[in-house]
């Protein structure tokens, strides 16, 4: 996305007024403060989030809001949580996870002795742990290593704990939860330590950091939909580079590798295989 936005449009409450470039200045300054380049995210979505957070704070304009955030670390942290997306579900798009369990992962296990599996933009870890459960069902846990990365240390801490509240259990209805989880306080479920201990979680910024190499399976699902087209294309190039030859990229239902990448060939809905 561009680093500036036009003034508000009639009938479009989602636009944040930008007076004398104040919103552009806000984005530049706040990006430095939080270590997240907001110019890489789509304008309209980012502006809606900024507008909502400004209203909650009672700030009259982006520049006065910036001063509040500069002076209050707690509010700056709340802002960071507010503008970064943290949505994760168990077995999101169940049909695609059936493809993963019945076709994709068995084929990868047949081709490779070991699988390095990366959930990029993992949030609280539901999707990576879903892959852990798939590997367990296939009897392949000892042949897999699992990495989850996200830009936010708070959600990574929650992912490491392996405890999921009632609002983080979507997608578990069709799963025998008693086999994989233990109940804890207030309706929360804790993933069995044997499974939780299989996953490692680290901070990583898809838009700024270097990428490790040699993964056989990468899940990057419903992450790039928030990026500008240029940023999205760059991330897909890096993800392709991070895959081993014949490795697989697993995207969300509405995502496509655009522009097409000659090294990534679609072979099932949401799945791309890197050329061997």
C-alpha positions as CSV (number, residue, x, y, z in Angstrom):
1,X,0.0,0.0,0.0
2,X,1.1,3.6,-0.5
3,X,2.3,5.4,2.6
4,X,-0.4,8.1,2.2
5,X,-4.2,8.2,1.8
6,X,-6.7,10.6,0.3
7,X,-9.1,12.7,2.3
8,X,-12.4,11.2,3.4
9,X,-15.0,10.5,0.8
10,X,-18.7,11.1,1.1
11,X,-20.5,8.1,2.3
12,X,-17.2,6.3,3.1
13,X,-16.9,6.2,7.0
14,X,-14.0,3.8,6.7
15,X,-11.6,6.5,5.5
16,X,-9.5,8.4,7.9
17,X,-9.2,12.1,7.1
18,X,-5.6,13.1,6.2
19,X,-5.1,16.7,6.8
20,X,-1.9,18.2,5.4
21,X,-0.4,14.7,5.2
22,X,-0.9,14.0,8.9
23,X,-1.9,10.4,8.3
24,X,1.2,9.8,6.2
25,X,3.3,11.3,8.9
26,X,1.6,9.2,11.5
27,X,2.3,6.0,9.6
28,X,5.9,6.8,9.1
29,X,6.5,7.7,12.8
30,X,4.5,4.9,14.3
31,X,6.1,2.4,12.0
32,X,9.5,3.4,13.6
33,X,8.0,3.1,17.1
34,X,6.5,-0.3,16.8
35,X,8.9,-1.9,14.3
36,X,6.1,-2.7,11.8
37,X,6.1,-1.0,8.4
38,X,2.4,0.0,8.0
39,X,3.1,1.1,4.4
40,X,3.2,-2.6,3.5
41,X,-0.4,-3.1,4.5
42,X,-3.5,-2.2,2.5
43,X,-4.5,1.4,3.0
44,X,-8.2,1.0,3.6
45,X,-8.0,-1.8,6.1
46,X,-5.2,-0.1,8.0
47,X,-7.0,3.3,8.1
48,X,-10.2,1.6,9.5
49,X,-8.1,0.1,12.3
50,X,-6.3,3.4,13.0
51,X,-9.7,5.3,13.0
52,X,-11.2,2.8,15.5
53,X,-8.2,3.0,17.8
54,X,-8.2,6.8,17.7
55,X,-11.9,6.9,18.6
56,X,-11.3,4.6,21.5
57,X,-8.6,6.9,22.8
58,X,-10.6,10.0,22.1
59,X,-7.9,11.6,20.0
60,X,-9.0,14.3,17.6
61,X,-6.4,13.6,14.8
62,X,-3.5,11.3,14.0
63,X,-0.7,13.6,15.2
64,X,-2.2,14.2,18.6
65,X,-2.8,10.4,18.8
66,X,0.8,9.8,18.0
67,X,1.9,12.0,20.9
68,X,-0.3,9.9,23.2
69,X,1.3,6.7,22.0
70,X,4.8,8.1,22.3
71,X,4.2,9.0,26.0
72,X,2.5,5.8,27.1
73,X,4.2,2.4,26.5
74,X,1.0,0.5,27.5
75,X,-1.1,2.3,24.9
76,X,1.6,1.9,22.3
77,X,1.5,-1.8,23.0
78,X,-2.3,-1.9,22.7
79,X,-2.1,0.0,19.4
80,X,0.4,-2.6,18.1
81,X,-2.0,-5.4,19.0
82,X,-4.8,-3.4,17.4
83,X,-3.2,-2.9,14.0
84,X,-1.7,-6.4,13.6
85,X,-4.1,-9.3,12.7
86,X,-4.2,-12.3,15.1
87,X,-6.8,-14.8,13.8
88,X,-6.2,-18.5,14.0
89,X,-8.5,-21.5,13.8
90,X,-8.2,-25.2,14.2
91,X,-8.4,-27.1,10.9
92,X,-9.5,-23.9,9.1
93,X,-11.3,-24.8,5.9
94,X,-11.8,-28.4,6.9
95,X,-11.9,-29.7,3.3
96,X,-8.4,-28.4,2.7
97,X,-7.1,-30.0,5.9
98,X,-8.6,-33.3,4.6
99,X,-6.5,-32.8,1.5
100,X,-3.5,-32.2,3.7
101,X,-4.1,-35.3,5.7
102,X,-5.1,-37.7,3.0
103,X,-3.0,-36.6,0.0
104,X,-0.4,-33.8,0.6
105,X,1.3,-34.9,3.7
106,X,1.4,-38.6,2.8
107,X,3.0,-37.7,-0.5
108,X,5.6,-35.5,1.2
109,X,6.4,-38.3,3.7
110,X,6.9,-40.7,0.8
111,X,9.2,-38.3,-1.0
112,X,11.2,-37.0,2.0
113,X,12.8,-38.7,5.0
114,X,11.9,-35.8,7.3
115,X,9.5,-32.8,7.0
116,X,10.3,-29.3,8.2
117,X,7.0,-27.6,8.6
118,X,6.6,-23.8,9.0
119,X,3.4,-21.9,9.9
120,X,4.2,-18.3,8.8
121,X,2.0,-15.8,10.6
122,X,1.0,-18.5,13.1
123,X,-0.9,-16.2,15.7
124,X,-1.7,-18.3,18.8
125,X,-0.7,-21.5,17.0
126,X,-4.0,-23.3,16.2
127,X,-3.0,-23.9,12.6
128,X,0.4,-25.2,13.3
129,X,-0.9,-27.5,16.1
130,X,-3.5,-28.7,13.6
131,X,-0.6,-29.9,11.4
132,X,0.9,-31.5,14.5
133,X,-2.3,-33.5,15.0
134,X,-2.4,-34.5,11.3
135,X,1.1,-35.8,11.6
136,X,0.2,-37.7,14.8
137,X,-2.7,-39.3,13.1
138,X,-0.4,-40.4,10.3
139,X,2.1,-41.8,12.8
140,X,4.7,-39.4,11.5
141,X,5.4,-37.1,14.5
142,X,9.0,-38.4,14.8
143,X,9.7,-37.5,11.2
144,X,8.5,-33.9,11.4
145,X,9.7,-30.7,13.0
146,X,7.3,-27.8,13.4
147,X,8.1,-24.1,13.5
148,X,5.6,-21.3,14.0
149,X,6.5,-17.6,13.5
150,X,4.6,-14.4,14.1
151,X,5.4,-10.7,14.4
152,X,3.8,-10.4,17.9
153,X,5.6,-11.8,21.0
154,X,2.4,-11.8,23.0
155,X,0.6,-14.3,20.7
156,X,3.8,-16.4,20.5
157,X,3.8,-16.7,24.3
158,X,0.2,-17.9,24.1
159,X,1.1,-20.4,21.4
160,X,4.0,-21.8,23.5
161,X,1.6,-22.2,26.5
162,X,-0.7,-24.4,24.4
163,X,-3.8,-23.2,26.3
164,X,-6.8,-22.1,24.3
165,X,-9.9,-20.3,25.7
166,X,-13.4,-20.9,24.7
167,X,-13.1,-18.3,21.9
168,X,-10.1,-20.1,20.5
169,X,-11.6,-23.5,20.0
170,X,-13.4,-23.0,16.7
171,X,-12.8,-26.0,14.5
172,X,-12.5,-28.5,17.3
173,X,-16.1,-29.8,17.2
174,X,-15.3,-32.6,14.8
175,X,-12.2,-33.6,16.7
176,X,-12.1,-36.0,19.6
177,X,-10.8,-33.2,22.0
178,X,-10.4,-35.7,24.8
179,X,-7.7,-37.4,22.9
180,X,-5.6,-34.3,22.4
181,X,-6.6,-31.8,25.1
182,X,-7.1,-31.6,28.9
183,X,-9.6,-29.2,30.4
184,X,-8.4,-26.3,32.5
185,X,-10.0,-23.3,34.2
186,X,-12.9,-21.3,32.7
187,X,-13.6,-23.7,29.8
188,X,-10.1,-23.5,28.4
189,X,-8.4,-26.5,26.9
190,X,-4.7,-27.3,27.1
191,X,-3.0,-29.3,24.3
192,X,-1.3,-32.4,25.6
193,X,2.4,-31.5,26.5
194,X,3.6,-34.3,24.2
195,X,2.1,-32.5,21.2
196,X,2.7,-29.0,22.3
197,X,6.4,-29.8,22.9
198,X,6.8,-30.7,19.3
199,X,6.4,-27.1,18.1
200,X,8.9,-24.3,18.3
201,X,7.8,-20.6,18.1
202,X,9.9,-17.7,17.1
203,X,9.4,-14.0,16.2
204,X,9.6,-13.3,12.5
205,X,8.5,-10.5,10.3
206,X,7.5,-11.7,6.8
207,X,7.9,-8.2,5.4
208,X,11.3,-7.4,6.9
209,X,13.3,-10.4,8.1
210,X,15.3,-13.0,6.1
211,X,13.8,-16.4,5.5
212,X,15.2,-19.8,6.5
213,X,15.5,-22.4,3.8
214,X,14.7,-26.0,3.2
215,X,11.1,-26.4,4.3
216,X,9.0,-29.3,2.9
217,X,5.7,-27.7,3.9
218,X,4.8,-24.0,4.6
219,X,1.4,-22.9,5.8
220,X,0.9,-19.2,5.2
221,X,-2.9,-18.9,5.3
222,X,-5.0,-15.8,5.3
223,X,-1.9,-13.7,6.1
224,X,-1.0,-12.0,2.8
225,X,-4.6,-10.8,2.2
226,X,-3.8,-7.8,4.4
227,X,-0.7,-6.8,2.3
228,X,-0.3,-4.5,-0.7
229,X,0.1,-6.3,-4.1
230,X,3.8,-5.5,-4.2
231,X,4.4,-6.8,-0.7
232,X,2.3,-9.9,-1.3
233,X,4.3,-10.8,-4.4
234,X,7.6,-10.3,-2.6
235,X,6.4,-12.5,0.3
236,X,5.5,-15.3,-2.2
237,X,8.9,-15.1,-3.8
238,X,10.6,-15.5,-0.4
239,X,8.3,-18.4,0.5
240,X,9.1,-20.1,-2.7
241,X,12.8,-19.7,-2.0
242,X,12.3,-21.1,1.5
243,X,10.7,-24.3,0.1
244,X,12.9,-27.3,-0.7
245,X,12.4,-28.6,-4.3
246,X,9.1,-30.4,-4.5
247,X,8.0,-28.8,-1.2
248,X,4.4,-27.5,-0.8
249,X,3.0,-24.1,0.0
250,X,-0.5,-24.2,1.7
251,X,-2.5,-21.0,1.3
252,X,-5.9,-19.8,2.5
253,X,-9.1,-20.5,0.4
254,X,-9.2,-17.0,-1.1
255,X,-5.5,-16.6,-1.7
256,X,-3.7,-17.1,-5.0
257,X,0.0,-16.7,-5.9
258,X,-0.2,-13.5,-7.9
259,X,1.5,-12.7,-10.1
260,X,2.0,-16.3,-11.1
261,X,5.4,-17.7,-10.0
262,X,6.9,-20.2,-12.4
263,X,8.5,-22.1,-9.5
264,X,5.2,-22.7,-7.8
265,X,2.7,-24.9,-9.5
266,X,-0.9,-25.2,-8.2
267,X,-1.9,-28.9,-7.9
268,X,-4.9,-28.8,-5.5
269,X,-7.1,-26.0,-4.3
270,X,-4.9,-23.9,-1.9
271,X,-1.8,-26.0,-2.5
272,X,1.2,-25.1,-4.6
273,X,4.2,-27.4,-5.3
274,X,7.7,-26.0,-5.9
275,X,9.3,-27.4,-9.0
276,X,11.7,-30.3,-8.2
